[in-house]
Amino acid sequence: MYRSLPFRSKKILKLVLALGAIFFLSGCRADIDVLVEVEPDGSGEVTVSALLDKETADGLFDLTSGVPINDLDTAGWQVLPPSAKSAGDQLISASKPFGTPEEFAQIMGEVSGPDGLLRGFELTRNKSFGRVDYVLEGAIDTTRGFDAFGDQSLSESLDSSLADIAQTYDAVPEDVAVKVLADLPGKAETDVASGALETPEGVIYWNTSLASASQTSVNVSSATRSPMAQVFRGLAIVLVVMAGLLAFSHLLRIRNQRKENATKSIVKQRPVDARGQKMPAPPRGQTNEMLVPELSGQDVESQTGIRVVCLDGMGVLYKEPDNIANILVPFAHEHGSVLTDSEITAHARSLTLGRLSPNDFWSAVGVEGNLEEIEKAYLSRLQLNPGVVRYVTGLRERGIRVACMINDCVQWATKLRTQHSLDTLVDVWVVSGSVGVRKPYLAMFEVLRRLSEVPPEQIMVIDDELYVLDVATDLDFQTSWYAPEGTVEEAKEHTLIRSLG
């Protein structure tokens, strides 16, 4: 047996190179295991071990002092003393922790090098609502045989390649087994054709040897789920579906009623003149400067049928019609975000659907600093529409309740209400962040109907977007299009309002 090594490296040898220099030169049996353990937060540890048979172990000198793997300590590797196994086998192992998936890739590079046994290993961790996905991929390359454990530096130190030295000492590729093991959080899944195996503990592994002279693909994925998040998501889906079904059934009921008796269909009642006679209906799309005409003390409910007026949040109640594109996106860029407009908009939509908190949103778009002050500065840019307070006050004085339907997160909608003293002016709030959908989804209108406690034909929806009003009309809400520069032709079947006052 070989009793001494013909070199003394001054460099920190890559782990597998050092271990390879131990057992390949001995010409005896050796098993290499590379274990990757990943924690839920994306950190973990890489452990490389070599199991030498008794003949090899007996022929080696003092491993703790005579082999230059001690240099690995300075590179952050923890090298354990050799331990005896069954039948006299000796186990040599070293491990190194990583804090991020990026550090994992660097450590695998230290193990093998760019052209070594283990190639292209990467770990990815993607987090979404109630779920974290993990993917480990790479390849075991045995096409170079014994030289897979060497590089130019080692060949120069030995004055020969590992393949030549192995041949000199009658080492054969069949005597070198290689195993890569992956222990990921959650239930691991692999391609059936990949040749992966699984231990009783659920650890996925791949077996090969230098004799295969091929590449073995390593690809495994897993996922962890938050039980409570899944429950809430399922509950939200059920509620949205139920709300949609209720809205749809209500629409069918109204349409069936109209079909059975057109003369009894519910239409907008017209105001009466001084003699109590109904006034002629205005031409289709005619402009009304006020939603509900002054009736000189007449009973508003009996004369107009309108009991609730629902104002759109952005564009009617608040001045800016598209706060995300015109205010939030530029604001994020001003405060350090380097994302594209579309990327910021996508995160903003998730915010208004209740999937992100405000702090999560600022973090996602790359805005840093005092988030409380940043949020305050953003909300200060959202101002009430001129005349809206006087208009709402006039409605309430005539016994008409006021609602607001807004695409926004609950936290910001609540702070804006307080900021503009709207709690005593607006009776009903329908916020997309609490419903889980945005206008014009039917669930928003169903929530409006339920909270208002009146049928849709007694609710007037005022919005600056015609597609929202089209859906409201299909659900039998009364509708008005708020468009200071709009035309009668553009308004179609909706009443046109050019001002609130």
N, C-alpha and C positions, 0 to 999 in steps of 0.2 A: 504493500500500500504506500501511497504517497505521504511523506512525513513532514514536509516543509514547503512553504510557498516561495516561488522564485522571485517575488517582487514585494515592494513595500510602497504603496501609493501615498503620496503627500496630499492628494485631493480627497474630498468627501466622496466616496464611491456611491453610486446609485445602489439602492438596497438589493435589488435582484442581482446586480453585477457582483456584489460582495458575496452574497449567498451562493451564486453560481460558481464563483472561484473556489468555494469550499468543496462542493460535492461533485461538480463535473470533472474536476481533476482527479477525483478518487476513483472514477469508473464504477461507482456502485449506485444502488437504488436511492432515489430522492423524490419526494412529493412537495410541490409548491402550492400553497393556498394563499389567495388574496381575498380578504374579507372586507367588504364595504358595509359599514353600519351607518344608517342615516336616522337622525332624530326628527321629530315633527317640525322643528323650527328650521330645518335645512342644514344643521350642523351634523357632525358625526366623527367617525374615526376609520382610518384605513389600517389594516393589520396584515403584514406579509409574514408568512411562516414557511420554514423548510423542515420537513420530517426526513431525517437520515436513518437508513437502516443500521443495524448493529455493527456490521462489518465496516461501514463508512465511519461511524462514530468512533469505533475503537481505534481506527487508523489516524484520526485527526489529533493534532496537538491541542493545547489549552485554548479553547475558542475565545474565552473572555479576554485574553491578553495577546494572543498570537495572530489574530485576524483583524485587519484594519476596519472592521465594522463599528468599532468604538467611535470613529469619526462621525458616525451618524448622529450621535448625541448632540453635536454642535448644530445640526440641521433641524433639531426639534423632534427627532425620532427617539422613542424609548425602546432600547434594545434589552430584551430580557435574557437572563442567563440560560444556557441550555438546560432543558428538563428531560428526565428519563421517562420514556413511555414503555408500553408493553414490548416484550421480546428484546429489550435493550435498545430500542430506537431512541434517537435524540431529537428533540424539537427545538429549533432556533426560531425566534420570532421578534419582530419589531413593529411598533405601531406609532401612528402620528395623527393627532386630531385635526379637524378642519372646522372652521366657523361658518363658512358660506359655500355654496356650490362652486364659486369661482376658485376658492382655495382648494377644493377637492380636485379640480382639474390640474392645479399646480402640483399637488402631492402625487397624483398618478404619473405626472411627468418625471418626478424625482424617482419613482419606483422603477421605471423602465426606459425613459428617454423617448424621443420622438420616433426613433426607428427600432424600438425594442419590442419586447413580447406583448406589452399592453399598449394599444394604440387608440387615440381619439376618444378617451373616456371623458364623458361630461355628465353632470347632474343638473337637472332643472327642477325648479319648484314653482308652481303657479297657484296663486290663491284666488278663489272666487267666493261668492256668497255661500257660506256654510260648507265649503269644500276646499281641500288642498290636494293638488295633483303632483306626483313625483315621477320623474322619468330618469332612468340610468341607462346609458348606452355607450358602446365602445366595441372593441374587437380584441380577441386573443390571436396574435399572429405567430404561428410556428413555422412559417415558410423558410426562415433562415436557420432553422435547427438550433444548434448550440450557440451560433453567433447572435441569436436573438437576445442573449444575456450579455453581450459585449458591445463595446463601442470602440472607436479609434483610439481613445485614451487608454483603455484597458489592453488593447492589442499591442500598443507601443510599450506598455509596462511589462507585458509578458513576452515581448519580441515574437509573438505569434498570435494567431486568432484562436478563440476558444474551440472552434471546430477542429483545428489541427491538433490542439493539445488533447482534446477529448479522444480523437482517433489514436493518438500515441498511447493513451492509457486505457484503450479498449472500452471507452464509454459509448453506450448505444442510445439512440433517441428514445427507444421503447422504455428505458429505465427512468425517464424523467416525465412525471405526470404533472399537469397544471390544472388547477381548479380556481375559478372566480366565483365568489359567493356574494349575494346582495341581500341585505336585510333592510327593507324599506318599511316606513310606517304604513299601516292599513293592509288591506288585502292586495297582494301582488298579482299582476297579470302579465303573461308573456305570450308571444306567438307560438302556437302549437308546433310549427315547423322549425322553430329555432333550436330545438334540442335541449332546452332548459329542463332541469329536474328540480324537485322540491323536497326539502327535508321535512320530517314530521313537525318541526317547529315553524314551518312556513317560510324558511329561507330558500330563495331561488339560487341555483348554482349551475355552472357549465363545466364539464369535464373534457379534457383533451390531453394530448401528449406531444412531445417533439416529433414523434414518428408520424403524426398526421400531416405535417408539412402543409398546413392550410390555414385559412382565417376562420375563426369561430365568432360569429356575431353575438354580442351581448346586448340585449334590449329587454328591459323590464319596466313596468309602470305600476303605480299603486295610487290609491286615493284614500284620504281620511275625510270623514263627514262629521259635522256638528249635529247631533241628534235634535237639539232644540231648534237650530236653524232650519233643518229639514221639516220639522213640525210646523214652524211658522210659515215656511214657504208653501207647504201643502195646504195649510189653512187659508193662506192668502189666495192661492189658486182656486180653492173651493168657493171662497167668498166672491171672487171675481166672476167665476162661472155662474154661480147662483144669481148674482146681481144682473149679469147679462141675460140669463134665462128669464128672470122676472121682467126685465125691461122689454125683452122680445115678446113675452106673452102679453104684456100690457099693450104693446103696439098692435099685436094681432087682434086683441079684444076691441080696441078702438076702431081699427079698420073694419072689423066685422060689423060693428054697430053702424058705421057709416054706410056700409054696403046694404044692410038691411033696411035702413030708413035714412035716406040722404037728407030729408027735410028736418030730421031731428039731430043732425050732426052738430057738433059743438064748434061754433065759429066765434070770432071776435065780435063782441057786441058793440054796437056803435052808440055814441053819446046821444042824448035826447035834446030837443029844443025846448023853449019856454012853455010850449003847450003839451010837453010830454011825448011828442012824436019823434020817432027815430029819424035822425038826420041821414041824408044820402051817404053811402059808403064812398070814401075817397078813391080815386083811380088807383090801380095796382102799382105799388111801389112809390106812392106819393110821399113827399117829405113831411114828417111831423117834427117840429122843433122840440116839443115836449112829449115824453112817452105817454103820460096820462093827462088829458086836457083838464083844465080847471072846470069844476062842475058847480060852482057857486053853492057849495054846501050840500050838493046831491050825495047820495050814498054811493061811494065809489064802488063797493063790491057789487051792488045790484046793477049799476049803470055800465060798468066796464068789464066785469068778470075777473079783473086782475086783482089778486090778493098778495102776490109776491113778485118782486122785481129782482132778478139775479144779474148782477154785474160781472162781466169778465174782469179778472184781476189785472193782468198786464195789458194795457191798451185802453181800458175803460176806467177802472178805479184808479190805477196808477198810470202815469202819463206815457211811459215807454211801452210800445206795443210788443217789441221783441227784446226783452231784457237780457237774454242769454247772448245773442249775437251782438247787440249794440252796447251793452254795458258790462256784462260779466266777463266775456272773452277779452275785450280790451283791458279791463281792470286786472285780469290775471297776468296778461303780458306786462303791464306796467309794474307788477310786483314780482317779476322774476321768472314767470313761466316761459319755458322754451318749447312747449308743445304747440302743435298746429291748431288752428281754429277748430277744425273738425274734431280733434282729439279732446280739446277742452269742452266742446259742445257735448260730446258723448258722455263725459264724466258728469256734466251738468244735468243731463237727462236722467242718469242714474241717481243723482242727488234728488231730483224732483219726483222720482218714483219711490223714494224711501230706502234705496239700496245703499246709499252712502250717507254718513253724517257730514255736517259742514266741515269739521276738522279733517275727516277722511278725504273730502273733496279737495281742500286746499293742499293736502299732502300729495294727492294723486296728480294734481296739475303742476306741482313743483313750487308752490308759494310758501315761503317760510317767513318766520318772524313772530310777532305777537299776534296770534290769530284772532284774539278778541278785538284788538284795534283794527285789524284788517277787515274783519267782518263788519264792524261798525262803519268803516269808511265806505265799503261797498253798498251797504243798505242805505246810507245817506244819499246815494245817487238815485234812489227810487222815490220819486215825488208824486203826490196826488195830482190827478187831472184837474185843471182849473174848472171851478164851478161844481165839482162833484159833491162837495160837502153840502152846498146849498141845495143841490138837486135831491140828494138823499134825504135831507131834512124835510124838504117839501113833500116827498113821498110818504114819510112817516107821519107827517101832520095830517095827511088824508087817509090814514089808517092802512097804508100799504107797507108790508114788511119788506126788508131788504136782505138779500143774500149775496154772497160772492163765491164764484167758482174760479179757482186759480191753480195753475201749474207751478208748484213751488214745493220746497221742503217745509215740513211742519215748523221747524225752529225759526226759519227766516220769516215765514208767513205770520207767525205769532209775534215776533219782534216788530215787524212792520205795523201790525195792528196797534201795538202799544205806542210805537213811535209817532203814529198819526192819529192817536186817540179815536180809533174806529170801533172800539168795543161797544159803545153806547149807540152807534149808528147802524152797524151791520148785525143782523140777528142770526144769520146762518152762514157758516163757512164750510166750503167743500174744497179740501186741499189734496192735490194729487199724491203728495207724499204720505198721507194717511190712508188713502184708498188703494194705492199700489198701481194705478193706471193714470194716464194723462187724458185731458180732453183731446178728441171728442169721443173717447170710449164710452160705451153705454153705462158702465158702472158709475161714472161720475154723475150722470143725469139721474140714475136711480137713487143715489145717495142724496142728491138735491131734493128729489121728490119726497123721500122718506123724512128727511130732516125738516122740510117745509111743512109737511103734513097737509098738503093740499094737492089736488090732481094737477097733472101737467098743463091742462088747458087754462088753469088759473095762475100760471107762472109765466112771466115775461122774461126771456133770456136776451140780454143785450151783450153783443160780442163784436169785436172788430175783425173777426175771421169768418168768412162766409161758409167755409166747410164745416165749422162748428155749428153754425145756425142751421145748415141743411140737415144735420143729424138731429138737432133739437126739433125741427119741424116734423121729421118722420116720427118722432116720439110724441107729437101733438102738443109741444110747448109753443106758446106764442113767441115770436122772435122779432128783434129789431137789430139792424146793422148799424153800428156806430162808425161812421166814416166821414170826417169833416170835409174831405175832398171827393167823396163818393158821388155817383150818379144814380138816377132812378133805374136806368137800364142795368147797371151792375148789381143793384140790390135784388133783382129778380123778385121773388115772392115775399121778401122780407121788408118790413117797414124801414125806411131810411131815417137815421137821426144824424144831423150834422153838428149838433152841439147839445150840451146837457143843461142849457140854461136859458 
